[in-house]
Amino acid sequence: MKRMTVLSMGFFLAACTQNPPISNQSVDEKTLAETRSVATQLVSTLGATLKKEIAANGVASAIGVCNVTAPEIAASLSQQTNWQVGRVGTRARNPNNQPNDWQQAALKTFAERAAQGEKFEQMETYSVSQLNNRPTLLYAKAIGLQPMCVQCHGQSAQISEDVKVRLQALYPADKAIDYNVGELRGAVVIVRPF
């Protein structure tokens, strides 16, 4: 499963960096609604799984949900839809999951919109690129930092010692801390031929 996820993300990154947007291609509402639904499914499934694990085994154990289960959820959605579904962060916890140029531009746009008071729940951006001679939707949906997230992504002083130890073991190059509740954490990203 991990190999498939790494290969899928390689395709995902190539799709978003090597194909410039097509300026005159529009996306119909049905395509957008289906894409939004998958993005929402990833976020809601991950959130429910995290809450369940925290309640059952504590925050340090829940790090495994983001480390193993989140990529599995994304891979499952990718397999079900035949799209590339994943997440990227404004600061990477996993150095193998850096946002590409298109994703970085999307994150920058989200940060600017948030600074003007827009809510993350409403934020999305998309464009269309040509990939393998097919129009392909590049989609991003903003993820804001929720209160439960500060236990692993908050200010260093807010993170318990057992969580710090677990993070260091799983993510020795971790940069995804020092966030505040309500700050932009990242985005769900989807590459979808149509």
Biotite code that builds the C-alpha atoms (Angstrom):
import biotite.structure as struc

atoms = struc.array([
    struc.Atom([0.000, 0.000, 0.000], chain_id="A", res_id=1, res_name="MET", atom_name="CA", element="C"),
    struc.Atom([2.772, 2.456, 0.901], chain_id="A", res_id=2, res_name="LYS", atom_name="CA", element="C"),
    struc.Atom([4.539, 1.831, -2.428], chain_id="A", res_id=3, res_name="ARG", atom_name="CA", element="C"),
    struc.Atom([1.323, 2.505, -4.309], chain_id="A", res_id=4, res_name="MET", atom_name="CA", element="C"),
    struc.Atom([0.816, 5.728, -2.363], chain_id="A", res_id=5, res_name="THR", atom_name="CA", element="C"),
    struc.Atom([4.368, 6.931, -3.094], chain_id="A", res_id=6, res_name="VAL", atom_name="CA", element="C"),
    struc.Atom([3.977, 6.127, -6.796], chain_id="A", res_id=7, res_name="LEU", atom_name="CA", element="C"),
    struc.Atom([0.582, 7.809, -6.871], chain_id="A", res_id=8, res_name="SER", atom_name="CA", element="C"),
    struc.Atom([1.974, 10.925, -5.230], chain_id="A", res_id=9, res_name="MET", atom_name="CA", element="C"),
    struc.Atom([4.798, 10.974, -7.797], chain_id="A", res_id=10, res_name="GLY", atom_name="CA", element="C"),
    struc.Atom([2.203, 11.029, -10.568], chain_id="A", res_id=11, res_name="PHE", atom_name="CA", element="C"),
    struc.Atom([0.236, 13.614, -8.621], chain_id="A", res_id=12, res_name="PHE", atom_name="CA", element="C"),
    struc.Atom([3.231, 15.917, -8.288], chain_id="A", res_id=13, res_name="LEU", atom_name="CA", element="C"),
    struc.Atom([4.183, 15.549, -11.944], chain_id="A", res_id=14, res_name="ALA", atom_name="CA", element="C"),
    struc.Atom([0.637, 16.270, -13.034], chain_id="A", res_id=15, res_name="ALA", atom_name="CA", element="C"),
    struc.Atom([0.552, 19.550, -11.169], chain_id="A", res_id=16, res_name="CYS", atom_name="CA", element="C"),
    struc.Atom([3.992, 20.914, -12.003], chain_id="A", res_id=17, res_name="THR", atom_name="CA", element="C"),
    struc.Atom([4.586, 20.034, -15.647], chain_id="A", res_id=18, res_name="GLN", atom_name="CA", element="C"),
    struc.Atom([1.270, 21.010, -17.166], chain_id="A", res_id=19, res_name="ASN", atom_name="CA", element="C"),
    struc.Atom([0.372, 24.681, -17.319], chain_id="A", res_id=20, res_name="PRO", atom_name="CA", element="C"),
    struc.Atom([-3.253, 25.614, -16.730], chain_id="A", res_id=21, res_name="PRO", atom_name="CA", element="C"),
    struc.Atom([-5.595, 25.847, -19.703], chain_id="A", res_id=22, res_name="ILE", atom_name="CA", element="C"),
    struc.Atom([-7.079, 29.310, -19.482], chain_id="A", res_id=23, res_name="SER", atom_name="CA", element="C"),
    struc.Atom([-10.235, 28.792, -21.545], chain_id="A", res_id=24, res_name="ASN", atom_name="CA", element="C"),
    struc.Atom([-11.400, 25.437, -20.123], chain_id="A", res_id=25, res_name="GLN", atom_name="CA", element="C"),
    struc.Atom([-14.359, 25.575, -17.730], chain_id="A", res_id=26, res_name="SER", atom_name="CA", element="C"),
    struc.Atom([-15.493, 22.993, -15.201], chain_id="A", res_id=27, res_name="VAL", atom_name="CA", element="C"),
    struc.Atom([-19.155, 22.036, -14.973], chain_id="A", res_id=28, res_name="ASP", atom_name="CA", element="C"),
    struc.Atom([-20.983, 22.138, -11.645], chain_id="A", res_id=29, res_name="GLU", atom_name="CA", element="C"),
    struc.Atom([-21.490, 18.342, -11.527], chain_id="A", res_id=30, res_name="LYS", atom_name="CA", element="C"),
    struc.Atom([-17.720, 17.744, -11.796], chain_id="A", res_id=31, res_name="THR", atom_name="CA", element="C"),
    struc.Atom([-17.043, 20.310, -9.080], chain_id="A", res_id=32, res_name="LEU", atom_name="CA", element="C"),
    struc.Atom([-19.743, 18.879, -6.809], chain_id="A", res_id=33, res_name="ALA", atom_name="CA", element="C"),
    struc.Atom([-18.330, 15.343, -7.145], chain_id="A", res_id=34, res_name="GLU", atom_name="CA", element="C"),
    struc.Atom([-14.809, 16.618, -6.470], chain_id="A", res_id=35, res_name="THR", atom_name="CA", element="C"),
    struc.Atom([-15.946, 18.623, -3.432], chain_id="A", res_id=36, res_name="ARG", atom_name="CA", element="C"),
    struc.Atom([-17.720, 15.544, -2.111], chain_id="A", res_id=37, res_name="SER", atom_name="CA", element="C"),
    struc.Atom([-14.526, 13.464, -2.232], chain_id="A", res_id=38, res_name="VAL", atom_name="CA", element="C"),
    struc.Atom([-12.518, 16.252, -0.546], chain_id="A", res_id=39, res_name="ALA", atom_name="CA", element="C"),
    struc.Atom([-15.151, 16.467, 2.198], chain_id="A", res_id=40, res_name="THR", atom_name="CA", element="C"),
    struc.Atom([-15.137, 12.692, 2.578], chain_id="A", res_id=41, res_name="GLN", atom_name="CA", element="C"),
    struc.Atom([-11.371, 12.669, 3.137], chain_id="A", res_id=42, res_name="LEU", atom_name="CA", element="C"),
    struc.Atom([-11.566, 15.386, 5.805], chain_id="A", res_id=43, res_name="VAL", atom_name="CA", element="C"),
    struc.Atom([-14.596, 13.930, 7.611], chain_id="A", res_id=44, res_name="SER", atom_name="CA", element="C"),
    struc.Atom([-13.289, 10.340, 7.585], chain_id="A", res_id=45, res_name="THR", atom_name="CA", element="C"),
    struc.Atom([-9.890, 11.441, 8.866], chain_id="A", res_id=46, res_name="LEU", atom_name="CA", element="C"),
    struc.Atom([-11.435, 13.674, 11.548], chain_id="A", res_id=47, res_name="GLY", atom_name="CA", element="C"),
    struc.Atom([-13.740, 10.921, 12.815], chain_id="A", res_id=48, res_name="ALA", atom_name="CA", element="C"),
    struc.Atom([-10.888, 8.399, 12.857], chain_id="A", res_id=49, res_name="THR", atom_name="CA", element="C"),
    struc.Atom([-8.640, 10.808, 14.773], chain_id="A", res_id=50, res_name="LEU", atom_name="CA", element="C"),
    struc.Atom([-11.328, 11.575, 17.375], chain_id="A", res_id=51, res_name="LYS", atom_name="CA", element="C"),
    struc.Atom([-12.001, 7.876, 17.894], chain_id="A", res_id=52, res_name="LYS", atom_name="CA", element="C"),
    struc.Atom([-8.301, 7.058, 18.323], chain_id="A", res_id=53, res_name="GLU", atom_name="CA", element="C"),
    struc.Atom([-7.705, 9.977, 20.708], chain_id="A", res_id=54, res_name="ILE", atom_name="CA", element="C"),
    struc.Atom([-10.663, 8.893, 22.849], chain_id="A", res_id=55, res_name="ALA", atom_name="CA", element="C"),
    struc.Atom([-9.570, 5.256, 22.899], chain_id="A", res_id=56, res_name="ALA", atom_name="CA", element="C"),
    struc.Atom([-5.773, 5.484, 23.155], chain_id="A", res_id=57, res_name="ASN", atom_name="CA", element="C"),
    struc.Atom([-4.666, 9.099, 23.564], chain_id="A", res_id=58, res_name="GLY", atom_name="CA", element="C"),
    struc.Atom([-3.064, 11.754, 21.409], chain_id="A", res_id=59, res_name="VAL", atom_name="CA", element="C"),
    struc.Atom([0.337, 10.085, 20.976], chain_id="A", res_id=60, res_name="ALA", atom_name="CA", element="C"),
    struc.Atom([-1.356, 7.004, 19.544], chain_id="A", res_id=61, res_name="SER", atom_name="CA", element="C"),
    struc.Atom([-3.441, 9.146, 17.187], chain_id="A", res_id=62, res_name="ALA", atom_name="CA", element="C"),
    struc.Atom([-0.279, 10.309, 15.424], chain_id="A", res_id=63, res_name="ILE", atom_name="CA", element="C"),
    struc.Atom([-0.340, 6.898, 13.750], chain_id="A", res_id=64, res_name="GLY", atom_name="CA", element="C"),
    struc.Atom([-3.679, 7.836, 12.203], chain_id="A", res_id=65, res_name="VAL", atom_name="CA", element="C"),
    struc.Atom([-2.082, 10.746, 10.354], chain_id="A", res_id=66, res_name="CYS", atom_name="CA", element="C"),
    struc.Atom([1.059, 8.748, 9.617], chain_id="A", res_id=67, res_name="ASN", atom_name="CA", element="C"),
    struc.Atom([-0.535, 5.550, 8.296], chain_id="A", res_id=68, res_name="VAL", atom_name="CA", element="C"),
    struc.Atom([-4.331, 5.781, 8.156], chain_id="A", res_id=69, res_name="THR", atom_name="CA", element="C"),
    struc.Atom([-4.628, 9.187, 6.432], chain_id="A", res_id=70, res_name="ALA", atom_name="CA", element="C"),
    struc.Atom([-2.540, 8.074, 3.426], chain_id="A", res_id=71, res_name="PRO", atom_name="CA", element="C"),
    struc.Atom([-4.582, 4.850, 3.337], chain_id="A", res_id=72, res_name="GLU", atom_name="CA", element="C"),
    struc.Atom([-7.834, 6.828, 3.299], chain_id="A", res_id=73, res_name="ILE", atom_name="CA", element="C"),
    struc.Atom([-6.493, 9.005, 0.474], chain_id="A", res_id=74, res_name="ALA", atom_name="CA", element="C"),
    struc.Atom([-5.278, 5.936, -1.437], chain_id="A", res_id=75, res_name="ALA", atom_name="CA", element="C"),
    struc.Atom([-8.668, 4.266, -1.025], chain_id="A", res_id=76, res_name="SER", atom_name="CA", element="C"),
    struc.Atom([-10.467, 7.348, -2.345], chain_id="A", res_id=77, res_name="LEU", atom_name="CA", element="C"),
    struc.Atom([-7.968, 7.531, -5.206], chain_id="A", res_id=78, res_name="SER", atom_name="CA", element="C"),
    struc.Atom([-8.655, 3.910, -6.078], chain_id="A", res_id=79, res_name="GLN", atom_name="CA", element="C"),
    struc.Atom([-12.449, 4.338, -5.831], chain_id="A", res_id=80, res_name="GLN", atom_name="CA", element="C"),
    struc.Atom([-12.507, 7.420, -8.058], chain_id="A", res_id=81, res_name="THR", atom_name="CA", element="C"),
    struc.Atom([-9.483, 6.794, -10.297], chain_id="A", res_id=82, res_name="ASN", atom_name="CA", element="C"),
    struc.Atom([-8.277, 10.285, -9.325], chain_id="A", res_id=83, res_name="TRP", atom_name="CA", element="C"),
    struc.Atom([-5.269, 11.343, -7.256], chain_id="A", res_id=84, res_name="GLN", atom_name="CA", element="C"),
    struc.Atom([-6.453, 12.380, -3.771], chain_id="A", res_id=85, res_name="VAL", atom_name="CA", element="C"),
    struc.Atom([-4.151, 13.626, -1.021], chain_id="A", res_id=86, res_name="GLY", atom_name="CA", element="C"),
    struc.Atom([-3.249, 16.350, 1.452], chain_id="A", res_id=87, res_name="ARG", atom_name="CA", element="C"),
    struc.Atom([-0.466, 18.917, 1.610], chain_id="A", res_id=88, res_name="VAL", atom_name="CA", element="C"),
    struc.Atom([0.510, 21.265, 4.414], chain_id="A", res_id=89, res_name="GLY", atom_name="CA", element="C"),
    struc.Atom([1.755, 24.817, 4.655], chain_id="A", res_id=90, res_name="THR", atom_name="CA", element="C"),
    struc.Atom([4.655, 23.372, 6.664], chain_id="A", res_id=91, res_name="ARG", atom_name="CA", element="C"),
    struc.Atom([5.509, 19.758, 5.937], chain_id="A", res_id=92, res_name="ALA", atom_name="CA", element="C"),
    struc.Atom([5.586, 17.129, 8.626], chain_id="A", res_id=93, res_name="ARG", atom_name="CA", element="C"),
    struc.Atom([6.705, 14.542, 6.065], chain_id="A", res_id=94, res_name="ASN", atom_name="CA", element="C"),
    struc.Atom([9.506, 15.784, 3.768], chain_id="A", res_id=95, res_name="PRO", atom_name="CA", element="C"),
    struc.Atom([8.234, 13.408, 1.042], chain_id="A", res_id=96, res_name="ASN", atom_name="CA", element="C"),
    struc.Atom([4.970, 15.354, 0.834], chain_id="A", res_id=97, res_name="ASN", atom_name="CA", element="C"),
    struc.Atom([6.024, 18.876, -0.108], chain_id="A", res_id=98, res_name="GLN", atom_name="CA", element="C"),
    struc.Atom([3.479, 20.975, -2.021], chain_id="A", res_id=99, res_name="PRO", atom_name="CA", element="C"),
    struc.Atom([4.312, 21.462, -5.679], chain_id="A", res_id=100, res_name="ASN", atom_name="CA", element="C"),
    struc.Atom([4.171, 24.855, -7.422], chain_id="A", res_id=101, res_name="ASP", atom_name="CA", element="C"),
    struc.Atom([0.421, 24.741, -8.121], chain_id="A", res_id=102, res_name="TRP", atom_name="CA", element="C"),
    struc.Atom([-0.339, 23.624, -4.558], chain_id="A", res_id=103, res_name="GLN", atom_name="CA", element="C"),
    struc.Atom([1.927, 26.313, -3.084], chain_id="A", res_id=104, res_name="GLN", atom_name="CA", element="C"),
    struc.Atom([0.073, 28.939, -5.121], chain_id="A", res_id=105, res_name="ALA", atom_name="CA", element="C"),
    struc.Atom([-3.254, 27.547, -3.858], chain_id="A", res_id=106, res_name="ALA", atom_name="CA", element="C"),
    struc.Atom([-2.033, 27.662, -0.231], chain_id="A", res_id=107, res_name="LEU", atom_name="CA", element="C"),
    struc.Atom([-0.820, 31.244, -0.710], chain_id="A", res_id=108, res_name="LYS", atom_name="CA", element="C"),
    struc.Atom([-4.214, 32.222, -2.119], chain_id="A", res_id=109, res_name="THR", atom_name="CA", element="C"),
    struc.Atom([-5.965, 30.567, 0.849], chain_id="A", res_id=110, res_name="PHE", atom_name="CA", element="C"),
    struc.Atom([-3.757, 32.453, 3.320], chain_id="A", res_id=111, res_name="ALA", atom_name="CA", element="C"),
    struc.Atom([-4.546, 35.751, 1.590], chain_id="A", res_id=112, res_name="GLU", atom_name="CA", element="C"),
    struc.Atom([-8.283, 35.012, 1.578], chain_id="A", res_id=113, res_name="ARG", atom_name="CA", element="C"),
    struc.Atom([-8.169, 34.049, 5.271], chain_id="A", res_id=114, res_name="ALA", atom_name="CA", element="C"),
    struc.Atom([-6.408, 37.328, 6.072], chain_id="A", res_id=115, res_name="ALA", atom_name="CA", element="C"),
    struc.Atom([-9.425, 39.089, 4.529], chain_id="A", res_id=116, res_name="GLN", atom_name="CA", element="C"),
    struc.Atom([-11.790, 37.155, 6.820], chain_id="A", res_id=117, res_name="GLY", atom_name="CA", element="C"),
    struc.Atom([-12.979, 34.343, 4.564], chain_id="A", res_id=118, res_name="GLU", atom_name="CA", element="C"),
    struc.Atom([-13.727, 31.051, 6.358], chain_id="A", res_id=119, res_name="LYS", atom_name="CA", element="C"),
    struc.Atom([-11.706, 27.962, 5.438], chain_id="A", res_id=120, res_name="PHE", atom_name="CA", element="C"),
    struc.Atom([-14.843, 25.841, 5.117], chain_id="A", res_id=121, res_name="GLU", atom_name="CA", element="C"),
    struc.Atom([-15.789, 27.839, 2.001], chain_id="A", res_id=122, res_name="GLN", atom_name="CA", element="C"),
    struc.Atom([-12.324, 28.033, 0.448], chain_id="A", res_id=123, res_name="MET", atom_name="CA", element="C"),
    struc.Atom([-11.423, 26.112, -2.651], chain_id="A", res_id=124, res_name="GLU", atom_name="CA", element="C"),
    struc.Atom([-9.513, 26.828, -5.814], chain_id="A", res_id=125, res_name="THR", atom_name="CA", element="C"),
    struc.Atom([-9.090, 24.934, -9.048], chain_id="A", res_id=126, res_name="TYR", atom_name="CA", element="C"),
    struc.Atom([-7.742, 25.129, -12.552], chain_id="A", res_id=127, res_name="SER", atom_name="CA", element="C"),
    struc.Atom([-7.617, 22.861, -15.564], chain_id="A", res_id=128, res_name="VAL", atom_name="CA", element="C"),
    struc.Atom([-4.434, 21.464, -17.115], chain_id="A", res_id=129, res_name="SER", atom_name="CA", element="C"),
    struc.Atom([-3.815, 19.144, -20.011], chain_id="A", res_id=130, res_name="GLN", atom_name="CA", element="C"),
    struc.Atom([-2.535, 15.728, -18.896], chain_id="A", res_id=131, res_name="LEU", atom_name="CA", element="C"),
    struc.Atom([-2.119, 12.809, -21.296], chain_id="A", res_id=132, res_name="ASN", atom_name="CA", element="C"),
    struc.Atom([-4.143, 14.777, -23.862], chain_id="A", res_id=133, res_name="ASN", atom_name="CA", element="C"),
    struc.Atom([-7.093, 15.078, -21.470], chain_id="A", res_id=134, res_name="ARG", atom_name="CA", element="C"),
    struc.Atom([-8.333, 18.097, -19.567], chain_id="A", res_id=135, res_name="PRO", atom_name="CA", element="C"),
    struc.Atom([-7.532, 17.504, -15.916], chain_id="A", res_id=136, res_name="THR", atom_name="CA", element="C"),
    struc.Atom([-8.947, 19.318, -12.918], chain_id="A", res_id=137, res_name="LEU", atom_name="CA", element="C"),
    struc.Atom([-6.414, 20.487, -10.313], chain_id="A", res_id=138, res_name="LEU", atom_name="CA", element="C"),
    struc.Atom([-8.421, 21.105, -7.147], chain_id="A", res_id=139, res_name="TYR", atom_name="CA", element="C"),
    struc.Atom([-7.563, 22.267, -3.627], chain_id="A", res_id=140, res_name="ALA", atom_name="CA", element="C"),
    struc.Atom([-9.805, 22.681, -0.563], chain_id="A", res_id=141, res_name="LYS", atom_name="CA", element="C"),
    struc.Atom([-8.435, 24.587, 2.438], chain_id="A", res_id=142, res_name="ALA", atom_name="CA", element="C"),
    struc.Atom([-7.915, 22.895, 5.806], chain_id="A", res_id=143, res_name="ILE", atom_name="CA", element="C"),
    struc.Atom([-7.913, 25.113, 8.890], chain_id="A", res_id=144, res_name="GLY", atom_name="CA", element="C"),
    struc.Atom([-6.356, 24.028, 12.169], chain_id="A", res_id=145, res_name="LEU", atom_name="CA", element="C"),
    struc.Atom([-9.063, 22.692, 14.494], chain_id="A", res_id=146, res_name="GLN", atom_name="CA", element="C"),
    struc.Atom([-8.845, 22.791, 18.317], chain_id="A", res_id=147, res_name="PRO", atom_name="CA", element="C"),
    struc.Atom([-7.965, 19.078, 18.589], chain_id="A", res_id=148, res_name="MET", atom_name="CA", element="C"),
    struc.Atom([-5.057, 19.609, 16.155], chain_id="A", res_id=149, res_name="CYS", atom_name="CA", element="C"),
    struc.Atom([-3.016, 21.819, 18.508], chain_id="A", res_id=150, res_name="VAL", atom_name="CA", element="C"),
    struc.Atom([-2.154, 18.713, 20.528], chain_id="A", res_id=151, res_name="GLN", atom_name="CA", element="C"),
    struc.Atom([0.210, 17.719, 17.700], chain_id="A", res_id=152, res_name="CYS", atom_name="CA", element="C"),
    struc.Atom([0.527, 20.874, 15.570], chain_id="A", res_id=153, res_name="HIS", atom_name="CA", element="C"),
    struc.Atom([0.248, 23.668, 18.157], chain_id="A", res_id=154, res_name="GLY", atom_name="CA", element="C"),
    struc.Atom([2.871, 25.749, 19.875], chain_id="A", res_id=155, res_name="GLN", atom_name="CA", element="C"),
    struc.Atom([5.726, 23.644, 21.200], chain_id="A", res_id=156, res_name="SER", atom_name="CA", element="C"),
    struc.Atom([4.718, 24.438, 24.795], chain_id="A", res_id=157, res_name="ALA", atom_name="CA", element="C"),
    struc.Atom([1.211, 23.030, 24.110], chain_id="A", res_id=158, res_name="GLN", atom_name="CA", element="C"),
    struc.Atom([2.505, 19.679, 22.885], chain_id="A", res_id=159, res_name="ILE", atom_name="CA", element="C"),
    struc.Atom([2.920, 17.029, 25.577], chain_id="A", res_id=160, res_name="SER", atom_name="CA", element="C"),
    struc.Atom([6.233, 15.252, 26.010], chain_id="A", res_id=161, res_name="GLU", atom_name="CA", element="C"),
    struc.Atom([4.918, 11.838, 24.907], chain_id="A", res_id=162, res_name="ASP", atom_name="CA", element="C"),
    struc.Atom([3.559, 13.410, 21.713], chain_id="A", res_id=163, res_name="VAL", atom_name="CA", element="C"),
    struc.Atom([6.894, 15.170, 21.051], chain_id="A", res_id=164, res_name="LYS", atom_name="CA", element="C"),
    struc.Atom([8.719, 11.843, 21.452], chain_id="A", res_id=165, res_name="VAL", atom_name="CA", element="C"),
    struc.Atom([6.340, 10.090, 19.031], chain_id="A", res_id=166, res_name="ARG", atom_name="CA", element="C"),
    struc.Atom([6.555, 12.932, 16.498], chain_id="A", res_id=167, res_name="LEU", atom_name="CA", element="C"),
    struc.Atom([10.351, 12.870, 16.630], chain_id="A", res_id=168, res_name="GLN", atom_name="CA", element="C"),
    struc.Atom([10.351, 9.102, 16.050], chain_id="A", res_id=169, res_name="ALA", atom_name="CA", element="C"),
    struc.Atom([7.988, 9.250, 13.070], chain_id="A", res_id=170, res_name="LEU", atom_name="CA", element="C"),
    struc.Atom([8.918, 12.650, 11.637], chain_id="A", res_id=171, res_name="TYR", atom_name="CA", element="C"),
    struc.Atom([12.506, 13.613, 12.511], chain_id="A", res_id=172, res_name="PRO", atom_name="CA", element="C"),
    struc.Atom([12.374, 16.555, 10.045], chain_id="A", res_id=173, res_name="ALA", atom_name="CA", element="C"),
    struc.Atom([8.978, 17.801, 11.311], chain_id="A", res_id=174, res_name="ASP", atom_name="CA", element="C"),
    struc.Atom([8.165, 21.425, 10.522], chain_id="A", res_id=175, res_name="LYS", atom_name="CA", element="C"),
    struc.Atom([4.391, 21.201, 11.129], chain_id="A", res_id=176, res_name="ALA", atom_name="CA", element="C"),
    struc.Atom([4.213, 22.743, 14.602], chain_id="A", res_id=177, res_name="ILE", atom_name="CA", element="C"),
    struc.Atom([3.676, 26.232, 16.054], chain_id="A", res_id=178, res_name="ASP", atom_name="CA", element="C"),
    struc.Atom([0.222, 26.627, 14.507], chain_id="A", res_id=179, res_name="TYR", atom_name="CA", element="C"),
    struc.Atom([-2.694, 28.336, 16.224], chain_id="A", res_id=180, res_name="ASN", atom_name="CA", element="C"),
    struc.Atom([-6.348, 27.300, 16.097], chain_id="A", res_id=181, res_name="VAL", atom_name="CA", element="C"),
    struc.Atom([-7.980, 28.828, 13.034], chain_id="A", res_id=182, res_name="GLY", atom_name="CA", element="C"),
    struc.Atom([-4.749, 29.111, 11.064], chain_id="A", res_id=183, res_name="GLU", atom_name="CA", element="C"),
    struc.Atom([-4.379, 27.597, 7.599], chain_id="A", res_id=184, res_name="LEU", atom_name="CA", element="C"),
    struc.Atom([-2.879, 24.127, 8.042], chain_id="A", res_id=185, res_name="ARG", atom_name="CA", element="C"),
    struc.Atom([-2.986, 22.916, 4.439], chain_id="A", res_id=186, res_name="GLY", atom_name="CA", element="C"),
    struc.Atom([-5.317, 21.581, 1.777], chain_id="A", res_id=187, res_name="ALA", atom_name="CA", element="C"),
    struc.Atom([-6.954, 18.514, 0.357], chain_id="A", res_id=188, res_name="VAL", atom_name="CA", element="C"),
    struc.Atom([-5.656, 18.246, -3.198], chain_id="A", res_id=189, res_name="VAL", atom_name="CA", element="C"),
    struc.Atom([-7.202, 16.315, -6.067], chain_id="A", res_id=190, res_name="ILE", atom_name="CA", element="C"),
    struc.Atom([-6.065, 15.684, -9.635], chain_id="A", res_id=191, res_name="VAL", atom_name="CA", element="C"),
    struc.Atom([-9.005, 14.524, -11.728], chain_id="A", res_id=192, res_name="ARG", atom_name="CA", element="C"),
    struc.Atom([-9.146, 13.886, -15.482], chain_id="A", res_id=193, res_name="PRO", atom_name="CA", element="C"),
    struc.Atom([-12.568, 14.655, -16.954], chain_id="A", res_id=194, res_name="PHE", atom_name="CA", element="C"),
])
